[in-house]
């Protein structure tokens, strides 16, 4: 199933965190922080200004981005987790 974000929204696939281990103790998933870095899978058509013009988004498909810790809406499609965020919630592009 293809997902196409609307407007200034961006579909991101968060990078999965590797299993953490402190000494011989494993850190459970519930205690781990959510990742805030991911790959842009799809972008919307752009932000619409008050006068009706569409402004293209800065991020493009395939870019790696950093986003706010509690940003967006989490969705699950075909056992894969994604995040839909507004472009304004994206903090930086990682080269």
KALINTA-V236365 format. One record per run of one state. SS is the DSSP state (H for helix, E for strand, C for the rest). FROM is the first residue (numbers start at 0). LEN is the number of residues. Records with the same first field share a line. If there is no record, write none. Layout:
SS: FROM-LEN ; FROM-LEN
This chain:
C: 0-8 ; 14-6 ; 22-2 ; 26-2 ; 31-5 ; 43-3 ; 48-5 ; 55-8 ; 67-5 ; 77-2 ; 94-1
E: 8-6 ; 20-2 ; 24-2 ; 36-7 ; 46-2 ; 53-2 ; 63-4 ; 72-5 ; 79-7 ; 89-5
H: 28-3 ; 86-3
